[in-house]
Amino acid sequence: MDQQPSFAGTDLGVLVGAPVFTLPAWLLPERAWPAIARALSPMAIGDLTKDPTSTEAAIRKTLGARPPDLAAQTILRDMGAEGIFTFFQVLKCYRPDGWEPTLRIAGFEHVHAALGTGRGAVLWVSHAFHGHLGAKIGFRRAGLEVVHLSTPAHGFSGSKFGVRYLNRMQTRIEDRYIAERVMLPLPGQTSGGRNTAVQTLAKRLKANKVISITGQRGTGRTVEATFLNGILPLAPGAPALAQMTGAKLLPVFAFRAADGAIEVTVEPEIEMEGPREAAIAGAVQAFADRSVPHVLRTPGQWLSWVQL
């Protein structure tokens, strides 16, 4: 049964917002964006969650007794603002002068060391706003030709209209910085497309290529990890591919710093130890543990709050 809607309410927001925000995005300096994004953040919260009250409750439970400045309501509002901020980035990337956001990279020696083994590298990218465009720019700046696993719903919408017309606004910019985009099928479609995508990625790793996969819940099976006082479900595709092919599994974190620069950091590999399922579960927990300091530093930039 086809569960994909023909049109979503958020599609209208993108249709209206793109032409309205293009001129400010092109002309205003980046330092002016946070204030604008903050003012517009209530408009974007509906794109993140259909039930803000439940999402705030999940965030509050996960944070536990952490400092009061990490209030759940504040985090959700900051997420809405960061969504507007990254929308401005995408729009400004269409400017004819070839504008790119300010960016710093670190830890890419781990990728080059992995490639030295001849078995490829799996970049497991934290599900944060800047893990999309920002991370890909960082990969290219480090000289990598990355093969990225994606879905047709990536971008702005999962509706038929959004997949066909709106999401290309985002992916067209991202594609400047990657070598190849391998597509997963939409939910409800045949499993053959998923198997084909996995086979393609395995083939690229065996050719000593670099692939990137976003660390999020996904649409298939998940493995649960403890995250602070809550549970974070993650798709196990990245560690499963690393375990199957012998590729190195490297976590990547891309977050915007206080000075406005996006910092793309590759951390040392996550070891795959023991039998297959135990190794995958251990890797999922290690990824969640590595995520904690990055998330607590800038919680409003982490998208997985809405997947807890």
KEKE-3310 file (N, C-alpha, C; in steps of 0.2 Angstrom, whole numbers, plus 5000, padded with zeros to 4 digits):
npx = (5004:5003:5009:5014:5011:5003:5005:5011:5008:5019:5026:5020:5025:5039:5038:5033:5043:5056:5057:5054:5064:5076:5082:5085:5094:5105:5109:5111:5123:5131:5131:5119:5110:5106:5098:5087:5083:5080:5069:5060:5059:5047:5039:5046:5046:5036:5040:5049:5043:5027:5021:5025:5024:5025:5038:5046:5044:5050:5064:5066:5065:5076:5087:5087:5093:5101:5110:5099:5099:5098:5085:5070:5061:5068:5078:5070:5065:5078:5081:5072:5076:5089:5086:5080:5091:5100:5093:5094:5107:5108:5100:5109:5120:5116:5120:5128:5141:5147:5147:5151:5149:5158:5171:5178:5190:5194:5204:5205:5215:5213:5204:5212:5222:5214:5211:5223:5224:5218:5204:5194:5183:5170:5161:5152:5140:5135:5118:5114:5110:5120:5126:5123:5124:5135:5145:5147:5154:5165:5171:5174:5183:5193:5198:5192:5183:5167:5155:5138:5125:5108:5091:5075:5067:5076:5080:5068:5055:5044:5034:5025:5025:5035:5047:5048:5050:5054:5065:5076:5081:5089:5098:5104:5113:5121:5126:5137:5148:5150:5154:5146:5128:5120:5104:5092:5076:5060:5049:5039:5041:5048:5060:5070:5077:5084:5093:5100:5106:5114:5123:5129:5136:5145:5152:5159:5167:5175:5183:5191:5185:5177:5163:5148:5137:5122:5120:5106:5088:5082:5072:5071:5076:5081:5094:5095:5102:5109:5107:5112:5099:5090:5084:5092:5087:5095:5099:5107:5115:5128:5138:5136:5140:5153:5158:5155:5163:5176:5180:5185:5177:5172:5167:5158:5157:5148:5146:5140:5150:5153:5158:5152:5158:5157:5161:5169:5172:5182:5182:5193:5193:5179:5180:5176:5172:5171:5157:5146:5133:5135:5146:5140:5130:5138:5145:5135:5132:5144:5145:5134:5139:5150:5144:5138:5146:5147:5133:5128:5135:5130:5115:5104:5107:5106:5098:5092:5085:5071:5069:5070)
npy = (4994:5011:5023:5036:5053:5064:5077:5088:5099:5106:5107:5118:5129:5128:5131:5144:5150:5149:5158:5170:5171:5171:5183:5190:5180:5180:5193:5198:5198:5183:5185:5191:5182:5173:5180:5183:5170:5165:5173:5168:5154:5148:5144:5134:5123:5115:5107:5099:5091:5083:5084:5094:5095:5081:5079:5088:5083:5070:5075:5081:5071:5063:5072:5073:5077:5088:5104:5118:5127:5120:5118:5109:5115:5126:5120:5114:5126:5131:5122:5124:5136:5134:5126:5135:5143:5134:5133:5146:5145:5135:5142:5153:5147:5146:5158:5167:5169:5159:5156:5149:5142:5147:5136:5124:5110:5094:5080:5072:5065:5052:5046:5045:5037:5025:5023:5019:5006:4999:4995:5003:5016:5020:5033:5039:5049:5061:5064:5079:5096:5102:5091:5088:5097:5104:5095:5088:5097:5099:5086:5087:5097:5091:5084:5072:5060:5056:5043:5044:5038:5039:5045:5046:5055:5064:5081:5092:5087:5072:5070:5065:5076:5084:5076:5075:5088:5098:5093:5092:5105:5106:5094:5096:5106:5099:5089:5094:5092:5079:5062:5053:5048:5036:5028:5024:5015:5022:5021:5006:5003:4990:4978:4975:4987:4992:4981:4982:4995:4992:4983:4990:5000:4991:4986:4998:5000:4989:4993:5002:5014:5029:5030:5038:5039:5044:5045:5040:5036:5030:5019:5006:4991:4994:4997:4999:5011:5017:5034:5047:5050:5042:5033:5029:5026:5018:5016:5001:5001:5007:5002:4988:4987:4990:4980:4969:4971:4974:4987:5003:5011:5027:5040:5055:5072:5087:5103:5119:5132:5144:5156:5155:5147:5131:5117:5102:5087:5072:5058:5046:5028:5018:5003:4987:4973:4956:4944:4946:4952:4957:4965:4975:4980:4985:4995:5004:5008:5014:5025:5032:5036:5043:5054:5062:5073:5082:5085:5090:5102:5110:5109:5112:5110:5097:5084:5072:5073:5072:5059:5051)
npz = (5000:4996:5005:5004:5004:4993:4993:5005:5020:5024:5012:5006:5013:5010:4996:4996:5005:4999:4987:4994:5004:4997:4992:5004:5009:5000:5001:5014:5027:5035:5049:5052:5051:5062:5071:5063:5060:5072:5075:5066:5070:5076:5064:5059:5068:5066:5055:5060:5070:5073:5085:5096:5110:5115:5110:5117:5130:5128:5126:5138:5147:5143:5145:5159:5175:5170:5167:5170:5159:5148:5143:5137:5129:5125:5117:5107:5100:5097:5087:5077:5073:5068:5058:5049:5047:5040:5029:5023:5020:5010:5000:4998:4992:4979:4974:4961:4963:4968:4982:4998:5014:5029:5036:5045:5046:5053:5059:5048:5045:5050:5040:5029:5034:5035:5022:5018:5022:5012:5012:5012:5019:5031:5033:5047:5050:5061:5065:5062:5059:5051:5047:5034:5021:5026:5031:5019:5011:5019:5017:5003:5004:5011:5001:4997:4988:4990:4992:4994:5005:5003:5003:4994:5001:5007:5011:5009:5010:5011:5003:4987:4979:4985:4984:4970:4966:4976:4984:4976:4977:4988:4986:4974:4977:4987:4979:4972:4980:4982:4976:4972:4973:4982:4981:4993:4994:4996:5010:5011:4998:4987:4994:4986:4981:4992:4995:4983:4985:4996:4991:4981:4989:4996:4986:4982:4994:4993:4983:4989:4992:4999:5009:5015:5028:5036:5053:5059:5063:5052:5041:5041:5051:5068:5080:5097:5108:5123:5128:5136:5148:5141:5126:5111:5095:5082:5064:5059:5048:5044:5053:5050:5037:5038:5046:5037:5026:5031:5031:5039:5052:5054:5065:5062:5065:5063:5067:5070:5076:5089:5083:5071:5061:5053:5060:5055:5060:5060:5070:5079:5074:5076:5084:5078:5086:5091:5088:5074:5077:5090:5088:5080:5088:5099:5092:5088:5101:5105:5095:5100:5112:5109:5103:5113:5120:5109:5106:5118:5119:5109:5108:5101:5088:5084:5076:5080:5092:5089:5086:5097)
capx = (5000:5007:5008:5017:5006:5004:5007:5011:5007:5026:5028:5018:5030:5045:5036:5033:5049:5061:5057:5054:5070:5082:5085:5089:5100:5110:5112:5113:5129:5129:5130:5113:5105:5104:5092:5081:5081:5077:5062:5056:5059:5041:5037:5050:5046:5031:5043:5053:5039:5020:5018:5030:5023:5028:5045:5049:5044:5056:5070:5066:5067:5083:5092:5087:5095:5106:5108:5092:5099:5096:5078:5068:5057:5073:5081:5066:5065:5084:5081:5068:5080:5095:5083:5080:5098:5103:5089:5097:5114:5106:5098:5114:5124:5114:5122:5132:5149:5150:5147:5151:5149:5164:5171:5185:5190:5199:5204:5204:5221:5210:5202:5218:5225:5209:5212:5230:5223:5215:5198:5189:5181:5163:5160:5146:5139:5130:5112:5114:5108:5126:5129:5121:5128:5142:5149:5149:5159:5171:5174:5177:5189:5199:5201:5189:5177:5163:5149:5134:5119:5103:5084:5072:5064:5080:5079:5063:5049:5043:5028:5027:5027:5042:5052:5049:5051:5057:5071:5082:5084:5095:5102:5108:5119:5125:5130:5143:5153:5151:5156:5140:5123:5116:5098:5088:5069:5055:5046:5033:5043:5051:5066:5076:5081:5088:5098:5104:5110:5119:5128:5133:5141:5150:5157:5163:5171:5180:5187:5194:5182:5175:5156:5146:5130:5120:5118:5099:5084:5081:5066:5071:5077:5085:5097:5095:5108:5108:5109:5110:5094:5085:5086:5092:5087:5099:5099:5114:5119:5135:5143:5135:5144:5160:5159:5155:5169:5182:5181:5186:5171:5174:5162:5160:5152:5148:5142:5142:5154:5151:5160:5148:5161:5155:5167:5168:5178:5182:5186:5196:5188:5175:5182:5171:5174:5166:5153:5143:5127:5138:5150:5136:5127:5144:5147:5130:5133:5150:5143:5130:5143:5154:5139:5136:5149:5145:5126:5127:5139:5126:5110:5099:5109:5106:5091:5090:5080:5065:5069:5071)
capy = (5000:5017:5028:5042:5058:5067:5084:5089:5105:5109:5109:5125:5133:5128:5135:5151:5153:5149:5165:5176:5171:5171:5189:5191:5175:5182:5200:5199:5194:5177:5187:5193:5176:5170:5184:5181:5163:5165:5176:5163:5148:5144:5142:5128:5118:5110:5103:5094:5086:5085:5084:5097:5093:5075:5079:5091:5078:5066:5078:5083:5064:5061:5076:5072:5083:5092:5111:5121:5131:5115:5117:5106:5120:5130:5116:5113:5132:5132:5117:5127:5142:5131:5124:5141:5145:5130:5134:5151:5142:5132:5147:5157:5143:5147:5164:5166:5170:5152:5157:5143:5144:5146:5129:5121:5103:5091:5073:5068:5060:5045:5044:5044:5031:5020:5021:5015:4998:4996:4992:5009:5019:5022:5039:5038:5056:5062:5067:5086:5100:5103:5085:5087:5101:5106:5089:5086:5102:5097:5080:5089:5101:5087:5080:5065:5059:5052:5040:5045:5035:5044:5043:5052:5060:5069:5088:5096:5084:5065:5069:5064:5082:5086:5072:5076:5095:5102:5091:5094:5111:5104:5089:5099:5109:5094:5085:5098:5090:5071:5059:5048:5047:5030:5030:5019:5016:5025:5016:5003:5000:4983:4977:4975:4993:4992:4977:4985:5000:4989:4979:4996:5002:4986:4986:5004:4999:4984:4997:5007:5021:5032:5031:5042:5037:5048:5041:5041:5030:5026:5017:4999:4989:4999:4995:5004:5013:5022:5040:5051:5046:5040:5028:5032:5020:5020:5011:4998:5000:5009:4997:4982:4987:4990:4973:4965:4973:4976:4995:5007:5014:5033:5044:5062:5077:5093:5107:5126:5135:5151:5161:5154:5142:5124:5112:5095:5083:5065:5055:5039:5023:5013:4996:4981:4968:4950:4941:4951:4956:4960:4970:4980:4983:4989:5001:5008:5011:5018:5031:5036:5039:5049:5060:5065:5080:5087:5086:5094:5108:5114:5104:5114:5108:5089:5082:5066:5074:5071:5052:5048)
capz = (5000:4995:5011:5003:5003:4986:4995:5013:5022:5024:5005:5004:5017:5006:4990:4998:5008:4994:4984:4999:5008:4993:4992:5011:5010:4996:5002:5021:5030:5039:5056:5053:5050:5068:5074:5058:5061:5079:5075:5062:5072:5077:5058:5057:5072:5063:5050:5064:5074:5073:5092:5100:5118:5116:5109:5123:5135:5127:5127:5145:5150:5141:5148:5166:5179:5168:5169:5167:5153:5143:5143:5131:5125:5121:5112:5101:5097:5093:5081:5072:5071:5065:5051:5045:5046:5035:5023:5021:5017:5003:4995:4996:4988:4972:4971:4955:4964:4971:4990:5003:5022:5033:5038:5047:5046:5058:5060:5042:5044:5051:5034:5025:5037:5034:5015:5018:5023:5006:5012:5012:5025:5031:5038:5050:5051:5066:5062:5064:5053:5047:5044:5027:5017:5029:5031:5012:5009:5023:5014:4997:5006:5013:4995:4997:4983:4994:4990:5000:5005:5003:5002:4990:5005:5010:5008:5013:5010:5009:4999:4980:4976:4987:4981:4963:4964:4981:4987:4972:4979:4992:4984:4969:4980:4990:4974:4970:4984:4983:4969:4970:4978:4981:4984:4996:4992:5000:5014:5007:4991:4987:4997:4981:4980:4998:4993:4978:4987:5000:4986:4978:4994:4998:4980:4982:4999:4991:4978:4993:4992:5005:5009:5020:5030:5041:5059:5061:5064:5046:5039:5042:5058:5072:5086:5102:5112:5129:5126:5142:5152:5136:5122:5104:5090:5076:5059:5060:5041:5044:5056:5047:5031:5040:5048:5032:5021:5034:5031:5045:5054:5057:5067:5060:5069:5060:5071:5070:5082:5092:5079:5065:5057:5054:5062:5053:5064:5060:5076:5078:5072:5081:5083:5077:5090:5092:5083:5070:5080:5096:5085:5077:5094:5102:5088:5089:5108:5105:5092:5104:5118:5106:5101:5119:5121:5104:5107:5124:5118:5105:5108:5096:5081:5084:5074:5083:5097:5087:5085:5104)
cpx = (5004:5005:5011:5012:5008:5007:5007:5011:5014:5028:5026:5023:5037:5044:5036:5040:5055:5062:5058:5061:5077:5086:5089:5095:5106:5113:5114:5119:5127:5128:5123:5108:5102:5098:5086:5078:5077:5070:5057:5055:5052:5038:5040:5049:5041:5034:5047:5049:5031:5017:5024:5030:5026:5036:5048:5049:5050:5063:5071:5068:5074:5088:5092:5089:5100:5105:5102:5092:5098:5089:5075:5065:5062:5076:5077:5066:5072:5085:5078:5072:5086:5092:5082:5087:5101:5099:5092:5104:5113:5105:5104:5120:5122:5117:5128:5140:5151:5151:5147:5152:5156:5165:5178:5184:5195:5198:5204:5210:5218:5207:5207:5222:5221:5210:5219:5229:5220:5208:5192:5187:5174:5163:5153:5144:5133:5124:5111:5112:5114:5129:5127:5126:5135:5147:5152:5154:5165:5174:5177:5183:5195:5201:5198:5183:5172:5157:5144:5127:5113:5096:5081:5069:5069:5080:5074:5056:5049:5037:5030:5029:5034:5047:5054:5052:5055:5064:5077:5085:5090:5100:5107:5114:5124:5129:5136:5149:5154:5152:5150:5135:5119:5110:5094:5080:5065:5052:5040:5035:5047:5058:5072:5080:5085:5094:5103:5109:5116:5125:5132:5138:5146:5155:5162:5169:5177:5185:5191:5192:5180:5167:5154:5138:5128:5117:5111:5095:5083:5073:5065:5072:5082:5089:5097:5101:5106:5111:5107:5105:5089:5088:5086:5092:5091:5099:5106:5118:5126:5140:5142:5140:5151:5162:5159:5161:5176:5185:5182:5179:5173:5168:5163:5154:5153:5143:5144:5144:5151:5153:5157:5151:5158:5161:5166:5174:5177:5186:5189:5191:5185:5177:5176:5174:5169:5162:5149:5138:5130:5142:5146:5133:5132:5145:5142:5130:5139:5148:5139:5134:5147:5150:5138:5139:5147:5138:5125:5130:5134:5120:5105:5101:5108:5099:5088:5085:5073:5064:5070:5065)
cpy = (5006:5022:5035:5047:5061:5074:5085:5097:5109:5111:5116:5130:5134:5132:5142:5154:5153:5156:5171:5176:5172:5177:5191:5186:5178:5189:5201:5195:5188:5180:5189:5188:5174:5173:5183:5174:5162:5167:5171:5156:5144:5141:5135:5122:5113:5105:5098:5089:5088:5086:5087:5095:5086:5075:5083:5087:5073:5069:5079:5076:5062:5066:5075:5078:5087:5100:5114:5125:5126:5113:5114:5110:5124:5126:5115:5120:5133:5128:5121:5133:5139:5128:5130:5143:5141:5131:5141:5149:5139:5137:5151:5153:5143:5153:5163:5166:5164:5153:5150:5146:5143:5140:5128:5113:5100:5084:5069:5064:5053:5042:5041:5037:5025:5018:5018:5008:4995:4994:4997:5011:5021:5028:5039:5045:5057:5066:5074:5090:5101:5097:5083:5091:5102:5101:5087:5091:5101:5091:5082:5093:5097:5083:5073:5065:5054:5050:5041:5041:5039:5041:5048:5057:5065:5076:5091:5092:5076:5064:5068:5071:5085:5082:5073:5083:5099:5100:5092:5101:5110:5099:5092:5103:5104:5090:5088:5095:5083:5068:5055:5048:5041:5030:5023:5020:5019:5019:5013:5001:4994:4983:4977:4981:4994:4987:4979:4990:4997:4986:4985:4998:4998:4986:4992:5003:4994:4987:5002:5014:5023:5033:5035:5040:5041:5043:5043:5035:5026:5024:5009:4997:4994:4995:5000:5005:5017:5028:5045:5047:5043:5034:5031:5026:5022:5014:5008:4998:5001:5004:4990:4982:4987:4983:4968:4965:4973:4983:4998:5011:5021:5038:5051:5066:5084:5098:5115:5129:5142:5156:5160:5149:5135:5120:5105:5091:5076:5062:5048:5034:5020:5006:4991:4975:4962:4948:4947:4955:4960:4966:4976:4984:4987:4995:5006:5012:5016:5025:5035:5040:5044:5055:5064:5072:5084:5089:5091:5101:5113:5109:5106:5113:5101:5087:5076:5067:5072:5063:5048:5044)
cpz = (5000:5001:5010:5001:4996:4988:5002:5014:5022:5017:5003:5007:5013:4999:4991:5000:5003:4990:4988:5002:5003:4993:4998:5011:5006:4998:5009:5023:5034:5047:5057:5053:5057:5071:5069:5059:5067:5079:5071:5064:5073:5070:5056:5061:5070:5058:5054:5068:5074:5080:5096:5108:5119:5115:5114:5129:5134:5128:5135:5149:5149:5144:5156:5170:5177:5168:5166:5161:5147:5143:5137:5127:5121:5116:5106:5097:5093:5087:5076:5069:5066:5058:5046:5043:5040:5028:5019:5017:5010:4998:4993:4992:4981:4969:4966:4957:4968:4979:4993:5010:5024:5036:5040:5048:5051:5058:5054:5040:5046:5045:5029:5027:5035:5026:5014:5019:5017:5006:5013:5019:5025:5036:5040:5053:5056:5063:5065:5058:5049:5045:5037:5023:5020:5029:5024:5010:5013:5019:5007:4999:5008:5007:4994:4991:4987:4991:4995:4999:5007:5002:4997:4994:5008:5006:5012:5014:5008:5005:4992:4977:4978:4985:4974:4962:4969:4983:4983:4973:4983:4989:4978:4971:4983:4985:4971:4974:4985:4976:4967:4975:4977:4985:4987:4994:4997:5004:5010:5000:4992:4991:4992:4980:4986:4997:4988:4980:4992:4996:4983:4983:4996:4992:4980:4988:4997:4986:4982:4992:4999:5004:5015:5021:5036:5047:5062:5062:5058:5046:5040:5050:5061:5078:5091:5106:5118:5127:5132:5146:5147:5132:5115:5099:5084:5071:5059:5053:5041:5047:5053:5040:5032:5042:5042:5027:5024:5034:5038:5046:5058:5059:5064:5063:5065:5064:5070:5076:5084:5087:5072:5060:5058:5055:5060:5056:5063:5066:5074:5077:5078:5080:5083:5080:5091:5086:5080:5074:5086:5093:5083:5083:5098:5098:5088:5096:5108:5101:5096:5109:5115:5104:5107:5120:5116:5105:5113:5123:5114:5103:5102:5089:5079:5082:5077:5089:5095:5086:5092:5105)
residu = (MET:ASP:GLN:GLN:PRO:SER:PHE:ALA:GLY:THR:ASP:LEU:GLY:VAL:LEU:VAL:GLY:ALA:PRO:VAL:PHE:THR:LEU:PRO:ALA:TRP:LEU:LEU:PRO:GLU:ARG:ALA:TRP:PRO:ALA:ILE:ALA:ARG:ALA:LEU:SER:PRO:MET:ALA:ILE:GLY:ASP:LEU:THR:LYS:ASP:PRO:THR:SER:THR:GLU:ALA:ALA:ILE:ARG:LYS:THR:LEU:GLY:ALA:ARG:PRO:PRO:ASP:LEU:ALA:ALA:GLN:THR:ILE:LEU:ARG:ASP:MET:GLY:ALA:GLU:GLY:ILE:PHE:THR:PHE:PHE:GLN:VAL:LEU:LYS:CYS:TYR:ARG:PRO:ASP:GLY:TRP:GLU:PRO:THR:LEU:ARG:ILE:ALA:GLY:PHE:GLU:HIS:VAL:HIS:ALA:ALA:LEU:GLY:THR:GLY:ARG:GLY:ALA:VAL:LEU:TRP:VAL:SER:HIS:ALA:PHE:HIS:GLY:HIS:LEU:GLY:ALA:LYS:ILE:GLY:PHE:ARG:ARG:ALA:GLY:LEU:GLU:VAL:VAL:HIS:LEU:SER:THR:PRO:ALA:HIS:GLY:PHE:SER:GLY:SER:LYS:PHE:GLY:VAL:ARG:TYR:LEU:ASN:ARG:MET:GLN:THR:ARG:ILE:GLU:ASP:ARG:TYR:ILE:ALA:GLU:ARG:VAL:MET:LEU:PRO:LEU:PRO:GLY:GLN:THR:SER:GLY:GLY:ARG:ASN:THR:ALA:VAL:GLN:THR:LEU:ALA:LYS:ARG:LEU:LYS:ALA:ASN:LYS:VAL:ILE:SER:ILE:THR:GLY:GLN:ARG:GLY:THR:GLY:ARG:THR:VAL:GLU:ALA:THR:PHE:LEU:ASN:GLY:ILE:LEU:PRO:LEU:ALA:PRO:GLY:ALA:PRO:ALA:LEU:ALA:GLN:MET:THR:GLY:ALA:LYS:LEU:LEU:PRO:VAL:PHE:ALA:PHE:ARG:ALA:ALA:ASP:GLY:ALA:ILE:GLU:VAL:THR:VAL:GLU:PRO:GLU:ILE:GLU:MET:GLU:GLY:PRO:ARG:GLU:ALA:ALA:ILE:ALA:GLY:ALA:VAL:GLN:ALA:PHE:ALA:ASP:ARG:SER:VAL:PRO:HIS:VAL:LEU:ARG:THR:PRO:GLY:GLN:TRP:LEU:SER:TRP:VAL:GLN:LEU)
# end
